[in-house]
Amino acid sequence: MKKSDRQKIFDKYGGRCAYCGCELQKGWHVDEIEPVRRGFEYIKDAKGNSIWENGKWLTKKNMRHPERLNIENQNPSCASCNINKHSESLEQFRKNIAAYMKHLNEVSIQYKIAKRYGLIQETGIGVEFYFETLNEESV
């Protein structure tokens, strides 16, 4: 990616993560809004067996939806949001975040105690991404 394109993506939301709105720090990520799924395949011989060579399995990279690699489909993201989003759609990412509360209430003793002592108050609001809160004039 060209440095100028990366800067355009950074500037989309004023140097803030498109998802949580935090100020982007060194090492921020570029996220594809509609995912580009990257992966690899094992290289196989004529019999269909994976090939082991020089102490490793031979692989080749593959990518689904390379046409999505464009600035319009890319958002600036903090590392935490990008890693948690994985290659999910925005709606799946939203559902995953919403499920965190249920999970915390089920398994985290520390969370339940903090809530019981009034240190945490659950709001029940829906997950809204930072970029969704902005109007056209503010970006």
VEXBAGU-383416 format. One record per atom (N, C-alpha, C): residue number from 1; residue in three letters; atom name; x, y, z. Coordinates in nm, 2 decimals, decimal comma, padded with zeros to 4 digits. Layout:
% residues N
REC  bati  minu  romi      xx      yy      zz
REC   NUM   Ala    CA       X       Y       Z
...
//
This chain:
% residues 139
REC  bati  minu  romi      xx      yy      zz
REC     1   Met     N   00,08  -00,12   00,00
REC     1   Met    CA   00,00   00,00   00,00
REC     1   Met     C   00,09   00,12   00,00
REC     2   Lys     N   00,05   00,22  -00,08
REC     2   Lys    CA   00,13   00,34  -00,09
REC     2   Lys     C   00,11   00,42   00,04
REC     3   Lys     N   00,21   00,50   00,08
REC     3   Lys    CA   00,20   00,58   00,20
REC     3   Lys     C   00,09   00,68   00,19
REC     4   Ser     N   00,07   00,74   00,07
REC     4   Ser    CA  -00,03   00,84   00,05
REC     4   Ser     C  -00,17   00,78   00,07
REC     5   Asp     N  -00,19   00,65   00,03
REC     5   Asp    CA  -00,32   00,59   00,05
REC     5   Asp     C  -00,34   00,56   00,20
REC     6   Arg     N  -00,24   00,51   00,26
REC     6   Arg    CA  -00,25   00,49   00,41
REC     6   Arg     C  -00,29   00,62   00,48
REC     7   Gln     N  -00,23   00,73   00,44
REC     7   Gln    CA  -00,26   00,86   00,50
REC     7   Gln     C  -00,41   00,89   00,48
REC     8   Lys     N  -00,46   00,87   00,36
REC     8   Lys    CA  -00,60   00,90   00,33
REC     8   Lys     C  -00,69   00,82   00,42
REC     9   Ile     N  -00,66   00,69   00,44
REC     9   Ile    CA  -00,74   00,61   00,53
REC     9   Ile     C  -00,73   00,66   00,67
REC    10   Phe     N  -00,61   00,70   00,72
REC    10   Phe    CA  -00,59   00,75   00,85
REC    10   Phe     C  -00,68   00,88   00,87
REC    11   Asp     N  -00,68   00,96   00,77
REC    11   Asp    CA  -00,75   01,09   00,77
REC    11   Asp     C  -00,91   01,07   00,76
REC    12   Lys     N  -00,96   00,96   00,72
REC    12   Lys    CA  -01,10   00,94   00,70
REC    12   Lys     C  -01,18   00,99   00,82
REC    13   Tyr     N  -01,14   00,96   00,94
REC    13   Tyr    CA  -01,21   00,99   01,07
REC    13   Tyr     C  -01,12   01,07   01,16
REC    14   Gly     N  -01,04   01,15   01,10
REC    14   Gly    CA  -00,96   01,24   01,18
REC    14   Gly     C  -00,86   01,18   01,27
REC    15   Gly     N  -00,80   01,06   01,23
REC    15   Gly    CA  -00,70   00,99   01,30
REC    15   Gly     C  -00,76   00,91   01,42
REC    16   Arg     N  -00,89   00,87   01,40
REC    16   Arg    CA  -00,96   00,79   01,50
REC    16   Arg     C  -01,00   00,66   01,44
REC    17   Cys     N  -01,01   00,56   01,53
REC    17   Cys    CA  -01,05   00,43   01,49
REC    17   Cys     C  -01,20   00,44   01,44
REC    18   Ala     N  -01,23   00,39   01,33
REC    18   Ala    CA  -01,36   00,39   01,27
REC    18   Ala     C  -01,46   00,32   01,36
REC    19   Tyr     N  -01,42   00,23   01,45
REC    19   Tyr    CA  -01,51   00,15   01,52
REC    19   Tyr     C  -01,53   00,20   01,67
REC    20   Cys     N  -01,42   00,21   01,74
REC    20   Cys    CA  -01,44   00,25   01,88
REC    20   Cys     C  -01,41   00,40   01,90
REC    21   Gly     N  -01,35   00,47   01,81
REC    21   Gly    CA  -01,33   00,61   01,81
REC    21   Gly     C  -01,21   00,66   01,89
REC    22   Cys     N  -01,12   00,56   01,93
REC    22   Cys    CA  -01,00   00,60   02,01
REC    22   Cys     C  -00,90   00,67   01,91
REC    23   Glu     N  -00,81   00,75   01,96
REC    23   Glu    CA  -00,71   00,81   01,88
REC    23   Glu     C  -00,61   00,70   01,84
REC    24   Leu     N  -00,59   00,69   01,71
REC    24   Leu    CA  -00,50   00,59   01,65
REC    24   Leu     C  -00,36   00,61   01,70
REC    25   Gln     N  -00,29   00,51   01,73
REC    25   Gln    CA  -00,15   00,51   01,78
REC    25   Gln     C  -00,06   00,45   01,67
REC    26   Lys     N   00,06   00,46   01,69
REC    26   Lys    CA   00,16   00,39   01,60
REC    26   Lys     C   00,12   00,25   01,59
REC    27   Gly     N   00,12   00,19   01,48
REC    27   Gly    CA   00,09   00,05   01,46
REC    27   Gly     C  -00,06   00,03   01,43
REC    28   Trp     N  -00,13   00,13   01,41
REC    28   Trp    CA  -00,27   00,12   01,37
REC    28   Trp     C  -00,29   00,03   01,25
REC    29   His     N  -00,41  -00,03   01,23
REC    29   His    CA  -00,44  -00,12   01,12
REC    29   His     C  -00,53  -00,06   01,02
REC    30   Val     N  -00,52  -00,11   00,90
REC    30   Val    CA  -00,62  -00,08   00,79
REC    30   Val     C  -00,71  -00,20   00,79
REC    31   Asp     N  -00,84  -00,18   00,81
REC    31   Asp    CA  -00,94  -00,29   00,80
REC    31   Asp     C  -01,02  -00,28   00,68
REC    32   Glu     N  -01,05  -00,39   00,62
REC    32   Glu    CA  -01,14  -00,40   00,50
REC    32   Glu     C  -01,28  -00,41   00,56
REC    33   Ile     N  -01,37  -00,32   00,53
REC    33   Ile    CA  -01,51  -00,31   00,58
REC    33   Ile     C  -01,58  -00,44   00,54
REC    34   Glu     N  -01,58  -00,46   00,41
REC    34   Glu    CA  -01,63  -00,59   00,36
REC    34   Glu     C  -01,50  -00,68   00,35
REC    35   Pro     N  -01,50  -00,79   00,42
REC    35   Pro    CA  -01,37  -00,86   00,43
REC    35   Pro     C  -01,31  -00,91   00,31
REC    36   Val     N  -01,18  -00,91   00,31
REC    36   Val    CA  -01,09  -00,98   00,21
REC    36   Val     C  -01,03  -01,09   00,29
REC    37   Arg     N  -01,07  -01,21   00,25
REC    37   Arg    CA  -01,02  -01,33   00,33
REC    37   Arg     C  -00,89  -01,38   00,27
REC    38   Arg     N  -00,79  -01,37   00,35
REC    38   Arg    CA  -00,65  -01,42   00,31
REC    38   Arg     C  -00,63  -01,55   00,38
REC    39   Gly     N  -00,56  -01,63   00,31
REC    39   Gly    CA  -00,52  -01,76   00,36
REC    39   Gly     C  -00,41  -01,83   00,28
REC    40   Phe     N  -00,40  -01,96   00,30
REC    40   Phe    CA  -00,30  -02,03   00,22
REC    40   Phe     C  -00,35  -02,17   00,20
REC    41   Glu     N  -00,29  -02,23   00,10
REC    41   Glu    CA  -00,32  -02,37   00,07
REC    41   Glu     C  -00,20  -02,45   00,07
REC    42   Tyr     N  -00,20  -02,58   00,11
REC    42   Tyr    CA  -00,09  -02,66   00,10
REC    42   Tyr     C  -00,07  -02,70  -00,05
REC    43   Ile     N   00,05  -02,70  -00,09
REC    43   Ile    CA   00,08  -02,75  -00,23
REC    43   Ile     C   00,09  -02,90  -00,23
REC    44   Lys     N   00,02  -02,96  -00,32
REC    44   Lys    CA   00,01  -03,11  -00,32
REC    44   Lys     C   00,08  -03,17  -00,44
REC    45   Asp     N   00,13  -03,29  -00,42
REC    45   Asp    CA   00,19  -03,36  -00,54
REC    45   Asp     C   00,08  -03,42  -00,62
REC    46   Ala     N   00,12  -03,50  -00,73
REC    46   Ala    CA   00,03  -03,56  -00,82
REC    46   Ala     C  -00,07  -03,66  -00,75
REC    47   Lys     N  -00,03  -03,71  -00,64
REC    47   Lys    CA  -00,11  -03,81  -00,56
REC    47   Lys     C  -00,20  -03,74  -00,46
REC    48   Gly     N  -00,19  -03,60  -00,45
REC    48   Gly    CA  -00,28  -03,53  -00,36
REC    48   Gly     C  -00,22  -03,52  -00,22
REC    49   Asn     N  -00,09  -03,55  -00,20
REC    49   Asn    CA  -00,03  -03,54  -00,07
REC    49   Asn     C   00,04  -03,41  -00,06
REC    50   Ser     N   00,03  -03,35   00,06
REC    50   Ser    CA   00,10  -03,23   00,09
REC    50   Ser     C   00,25  -03,25   00,08
REC    51   Ile     N   00,33  -03,15   00,03
REC    51   Ile    CA   00,47  -03,16   00,01
REC    51   Ile     C   00,55  -03,10   00,12
REC    52   Trp     N   00,64  -03,18   00,18
REC    52   Trp    CA   00,73  -03,14   00,29
REC    52   Trp     C   00,87  -03,12   00,23
REC    53   Glu     N   00,92  -03,00   00,24
REC    53   Glu    CA   01,05  -02,97   00,18
REC    53   Glu     C   01,13  -02,87   00,26
REC    54   Asn     N   01,25  -02,90   00,28
REC    54   Asn    CA   01,34  -02,82   00,36
REC    54   Asn     C   01,28  -02,79   00,50
REC    55   Gly     N   01,23  -02,89   00,56
REC    55   Gly    CA   01,18  -02,87   00,70
REC    55   Gly     C   01,05  -02,80   00,71
REC    56   Lys     N   00,97  -02,78   00,61
REC    56   Lys    CA   00,84  -02,71   00,62
REC    56   Lys     C   00,75  -02,76   00,51
REC    57   Trp     N   00,62  -02,74   00,53
REC    57   Trp    CA   00,52  -02,77   00,43
REC    57   Trp     C   00,52  -02,66   00,33
REC    58   Leu     N   00,51  -02,70   00,20
REC    58   Leu    CA   00,50  -02,60   00,10
REC    58   Leu     C   00,36  -02,55   00,09
REC    59   Thr     N   00,35  -02,41   00,08
REC    59   Thr    CA   00,22  -02,35   00,07
REC    59   Thr     C   00,22  -02,24  -00,03
REC    60   Lys     N   00,10  -02,20  -00,07
REC    60   Lys    CA   00,08  -02,08  -00,15
REC    60   Lys     C  -00,03  -02,00  -00,10
REC    61   Lys     N  -00,01  -01,87  -00,11
REC    61   Lys    CA  -00,11  -01,78  -00,06
REC    61   Lys     C  -00,23  -01,77  -00,15
REC    62   Asn     N  -00,35  -01,75  -00,09
REC    62   Asn    CA  -00,47  -01,72  -00,17
REC    62   Asn     C  -00,55  -01,61  -00,11
REC    63   Met     N  -00,63  -01,55  -00,18
REC    63   Met    CA  -00,71  -01,44  -00,13
REC    63   Met     C  -00,85  -01,44  -00,20
REC    64   Arg     N  -00,95  -01,43  -00,12
REC    64   Arg    CA  -01,09  -01,42  -00,17
REC    64   Arg     C  -01,13  -01,27  -00,17
REC    65   His     N  -01,19  -01,23  -00,28
REC    65   His    CA  -01,24  -01,09  -00,29
REC    65   His     C  -01,13  -00,99  -00,30
REC    66   Pro     N  -01,02  -01,01  -00,38
REC    66   Pro    CA  -00,92  -00,91  -00,39
REC    66   Pro     C  -00,97  -00,77  -00,44
REC    67   Glu     N  -01,08  -00,77  -00,51
REC    67   Glu    CA  -01,14  -00,65  -00,56
REC    67   Glu     C  -01,18  -00,55  -00,45
REC    68   Arg     N  -01,19  -00,60  -00,32
REC    68   Arg    CA  -01,23  -00,52  -00,21
REC    68   Arg     C  -01,11  -00,44  -00,15
REC    69   Leu     N  -00,99  -00,46  -00,21
REC    69   Leu    CA  -00,87  -00,39  -00,16
REC    69   Leu     C  -00,87  -00,25  -00,23
REC    70   Asn     N  -00,95  -00,16  -00,17
REC    70   Asn    CA  -00,96  -00,02  -00,22
REC    70   Asn     C  -00,99   00,07  -00,10
REC    71   Ile     N  -00,96   00,19  -00,12
REC    71   Ile    CA  -00,97   00,29  -00,01
REC    71   Ile     C  -01,12   00,30   00,04
REC    72   Glu     N  -01,21   00,30  -00,06
REC    72   Glu    CA  -01,35   00,31  -00,02
REC    72   Glu     C  -01,40   00,19   00,08
REC    73   Asn     N  -01,33   00,08   00,07
REC    73   Asn    CA  -01,37  -00,04   00,15
REC    73   Asn     C  -01,27  -00,05   00,27
REC    74   Gln     N  -01,19   00,05   00,30
REC    74   Gln    CA  -01,10   00,04   00,40
REC    74   Gln     C  -01,12   00,14   00,51
REC    75   Asn     N  -01,11   00,10   00,63
REC    75   Asn    CA  -01,13   00,19   00,75
REC    75   Asn     C  -01,00   00,19   00,83
REC    76   Pro     N  -00,97   00,31   00,90
REC    76   Pro    CA  -00,86   00,31   01,00
REC    76   Pro     C  -00,92   00,24   01,12
REC    77   Ser     N  -00,83   00,16   01,18
REC    77   Ser    CA  -00,87   00,08   01,30
REC    77   Ser     C  -00,76   00,07   01,40
REC    78   Cys     N  -00,80   00,07   01,53
REC    78   Cys    CA  -00,70   00,04   01,63
REC    78   Cys     C  -00,67  -00,11   01,62
REC    79   Ala     N  -00,56  -00,15   01,67
REC    79   Ala    CA  -00,52  -00,29   01,66
REC    79   Ala     C  -00,63  -00,38   01,73
REC    80   Ser     N  -00,68  -00,34   01,84
REC    80   Ser    CA  -00,77  -00,42   01,92
REC    80   Ser     C  -00,90  -00,44   01,84
REC    81   Cys     N  -00,96  -00,34   01,78
REC    81   Cys    CA  -01,08  -00,35   01,71
REC    81   Cys     C  -01,06  -00,44   01,58
REC    82   Asn     N  -00,94  -00,42   01,51
REC    82   Asn    CA  -00,92  -00,49   01,39
REC    82   Asn     C  -00,90  -00,64   01,42
REC    83   Ile     N  -00,83  -00,67   01,53
REC    83   Ile    CA  -00,80  -00,81   01,57
REC    83   Ile     C  -00,93  -00,88   01,61
REC    84   Asn     N  -01,01  -00,80   01,68
REC    84   Asn    CA  -01,14  -00,86   01,72
REC    84   Asn     C  -01,24  -00,88   01,61
REC    85   Lys     N  -01,23  -00,79   01,51
REC    85   Lys    CA  -01,32  -00,80   01,40
REC    85   Lys     C  -01,29  -00,92   01,31
REC    86   His     N  -01,16  -00,95   01,31
REC    86   His    CA  -01,11  -01,06   01,22
REC    86   His     C  -01,15  -01,03   01,08
REC    87   Ser     N  -01,21  -01,13   01,01
REC    87   Ser    CA  -01,26  -01,11   00,87
REC    87   Ser     C  -01,42  -01,11   00,87
REC    88   Glu     N  -01,48  -01,06   00,98
REC    88   Glu    CA  -01,62  -01,06   00,99
REC    88   Glu     C  -01,68  -00,94   00,92
REC    89   Ser     N  -01,81  -00,95   00,89
REC    89   Ser    CA  -01,88  -00,83   00,84
REC    89   Ser     C  -01,91  -00,74   00,96
REC    90   Leu     N  -01,95  -00,61   00,92
REC    90   Leu    CA  -01,98  -00,52   01,03
REC    90   Leu     C  -02,09  -00,57   01,12
REC    91   Glu     N  -02,19  -00,63   01,06
REC    91   Glu    CA  -02,30  -00,67   01,15
REC    91   Glu     C  -02,26  -00,79   01,24
REC    92   Gln     N  -02,17  -00,88   01,19
REC    92   Gln    CA  -02,13  -00,99   01,28
REC    92   Gln     C  -02,04  -00,93   01,39
REC    93   Phe     N  -01,95  -00,83   01,35
REC    93   Phe    CA  -01,87  -00,77   01,45
REC    93   Phe     C  -01,95  -00,70   01,56
REC    94   Arg     N  -02,06  -00,64   01,52
REC    94   Arg    CA  -02,15  -00,57   01,61
REC    94   Arg     C  -02,22  -00,68   01,70
REC    95   Lys     N  -02,26  -00,79   01,65
REC    95   Lys    CA  -02,32  -00,90   01,73
REC    95   Lys     C  -02,22  -00,95   01,83
REC    96   Asn     N  -02,10  -00,97   01,78
REC    96   Asn    CA  -01,99  -01,02   01,87
REC    96   Asn     C  -01,97  -00,93   01,99
REC    97   Ile     N  -01,96  -00,80   01,97
REC    97   Ile    CA  -01,94  -00,71   02,07
REC    97   Ile     C  -02,06  -00,71   02,17
REC    98   Ala     N  -02,18  -00,71   02,12
REC    98   Ala    CA  -02,30  -00,71   02,20
REC    98   Ala     C  -02,30  -00,84   02,29
REC    99   Ala     N  -02,24  -00,95   02,24
REC    99   Ala    CA  -02,24  -01,07   02,32
REC    99   Ala     C  -02,14  -01,07   02,43
REC   100   Tyr     N  -02,05  -00,97   02,43
REC   100   Tyr    CA  -01,95  -00,96   02,54
REC   100   Tyr     C  -02,01  -00,95   02,68
REC   101   Met     N  -02,12  -00,87   02,69
REC   101   Met    CA  -02,19  -00,85   02,81
REC   101   Met     C  -02,24  -00,98   02,87
REC   102   Lys     N  -02,31  -01,05   02,78
REC   102   Lys    CA  -02,36  -01,18   02,83
REC   102   Lys     C  -02,25  -01,27   02,88
REC   103   His     N  -02,14  -01,28   02,80
REC   103   His    CA  -02,03  -01,36   02,84
REC   103   His     C  -01,97  -01,31   02,98
REC   104   Leu     N  -01,95  -01,18   02,99
REC   104   Leu    CA  -01,90  -01,13   03,12
REC   104   Leu     C  -01,99  -01,17   03,24
REC   105   Asn     N  -02,12  -01,16   03,22
REC   105   Asn    CA  -02,21  -01,19   03,32
REC   105   Asn     C  -02,22  -01,34   03,35
REC   106   Glu     N  -02,18  -01,42   03,26
REC   106   Glu    CA  -02,18  -01,57   03,28
REC   106   Glu     C  -02,05  -01,62   03,35
REC   107   Val     N  -01,94  -01,56   03,31
REC   107   Val    CA  -01,81  -01,62   03,35
REC   107   Val     C  -01,71  -01,54   03,43
REC   108   Ser     N  -01,73  -01,41   03,44
REC   108   Ser    CA  -01,63  -01,32   03,51
REC   108   Ser     C  -01,68  -01,29   03,65
REC   109   Ile     N  -01,62  -01,35   03,75
REC   109   Ile    CA  -01,65  -01,32   03,89
REC   109   Ile     C  -01,61  -01,17   03,91
REC   110   Gln     N  -01,50  -01,12   03,86
REC   110   Gln    CA  -01,46  -00,99   03,89
REC   110   Gln     C  -01,56  -00,89   03,83
REC   111   Tyr     N  -01,61  -00,92   03,71
REC   111   Tyr    CA  -01,71  -00,83   03,65
REC   111   Tyr     C  -01,84  -00,83   03,74
REC   112   Lys     N  -01,88  -00,94   03,78
REC   112   Lys    CA  -02,01  -00,95   03,85
REC   112   Lys     C  -01,99  -00,88   03,99
REC   113   Ile     N  -01,87  -00,89   04,05
REC   113   Ile    CA  -01,85  -00,82   04,18
REC   113   Ile     C  -01,85  -00,67   04,15
REC   114   Ala     N  -01,78  -00,62   04,05
REC   114   Ala    CA  -01,77  -00,48   04,02
REC   114   Ala     C  -01,91  -00,43   03,99
REC   115   Lys     N  -01,99  -00,50   03,92
REC   115   Lys    CA  -02,13  -00,46   03,89
REC   115   Lys     C  -02,21  -00,45   04,02
REC   116   Arg     N  -02,20  -00,55   04,11
REC   116   Arg    CA  -02,27  -00,55   04,23
REC   116   Arg     C  -02,24  -00,43   04,32
REC   117   Tyr     N  -02,11  -00,39   04,32
REC   117   Tyr    CA  -02,07  -00,27   04,40
REC   117   Tyr     C  -02,10  -00,14   04,33
REC   118   Gly     N  -02,16  -00,14   04,21
REC   118   Gly    CA  -02,20  -00,02   04,14
REC   118   Gly     C  -02,09   00,04   04,06
REC   119   Leu     N  -01,98  -00,03   04,04
REC   119   Leu    CA  -01,87   00,02   03,97
REC   119   Leu     C  -01,89   00,02   03,82
REC   120   Ile     N  -01,98  -00,07   03,78
REC   120   Ile    CA  -02,02  -00,09   03,64
REC   120   Ile     C  -02,17  -00,08   03,63
REC   121   Gln     N  -02,22  -00,01   03,53
REC   121   Gln    CA  -02,36   00,00   03,51
REC   121   Gln     C  -02,38  -00,04   03,36
REC   122   Glu     N  -02,46  -00,14   03,34
REC   122   Glu    CA  -02,50  -00,18   03,20
REC   122   Glu     C  -02,61  -00,09   03,15
REC   123   Thr     N  -02,59  -00,05   03,03
REC   123   Thr    CA  -02,68   00,05   02,97
REC   123   Thr     C  -02,79  -00,02   02,88
REC   124   Gly     N  -02,75  -00,13   02,82
REC   124   Gly    CA  -02,85  -00,20   02,73
REC   124   Gly     C  -02,85  -00,13   02,59
REC   125   Ile     N  -02,77  -00,04   02,57
REC   125   Ile    CA  -02,77   00,03   02,44
REC   125   Ile     C  -02,71  -00,06   02,33
REC   126   Gly     N  -02,75  -00,04   02,21
REC   126   Gly    CA  -02,70  -00,12   02,10
REC   126   Gly     C  -02,56  -00,07   02,06
REC   127   Val     N  -02,49  -00,15   01,99
REC   127   Val    CA  -02,35  -00,12   01,95
REC   127   Val     C  -02,35  -00,03   01,83
REC   128   Glu     N  -02,29   00,09   01,85
REC   128   Glu    CA  -02,29   00,18   01,74
REC   128   Glu     C  -02,14   00,22   01,72
REC   129   Phe     N  -02,09   00,20   01,59
REC   129   Phe    CA  -01,95   00,23   01,56
REC   129   Phe     C  -01,93   00,38   01,55
REC   130   Tyr     N  -01,81   00,42   01,58
REC   130   Tyr    CA  -01,78   00,56   01,58
REC   130   Tyr     C  -01,81   00,63   01,44
REC   131   Phe     N  -01,78   00,56   01,33
REC   131   Phe    CA  -01,80   00,62   01,20
REC   131   Phe     C  -01,95   00,64   01,18
REC   132   Glu     N  -02,04   00,57   01,25
REC   132   Glu    CA  -02,18   00,58   01,23
REC   132   Glu     C  -02,24   00,70   01,30
REC   133   Thr     N  -02,16   00,75   01,40
REC   133   Thr    CA  -02,21   00,87   01,48
REC   133   Thr     C  -02,18   01,00   01,41
REC   134   Leu     N  -02,10   00,99   01,30
REC   134   Leu    CA  -02,05   01,12   01,24
REC   134   Leu     C  -02,14   01,15   01,12
REC   135   Asn     N  -02,16   01,28   01,10
REC   135   Asn    CA  -02,23   01,32   00,98
REC   135   Asn     C  -02,13   01,36   00,87
REC   136   Glu     N  -02,17   01,38   00,75
REC   136   Glu    CA  -02,08   01,41   00,64
REC   136   Glu     C  -01,99   01,54   00,67
REC   137   Glu     N  -02,05   01,64   00,73
REC   137   Glu    CA  -01,97   01,76   00,75
REC   137   Glu     C  -01,85   01,74   00,85
REC   138   Ser     N  -01,87   01,65   00,94
REC   138   Ser    CA  -01,76   01,63   01,04
REC   138   Ser     C  -01,64   01,55   01,00
REC   139   Val     N  -01,65   01,49   00,88
REC   139   Val    CA  -01,54   01,41   00,83
REC   139   Val     C  -01,48   01,47   00,71
//
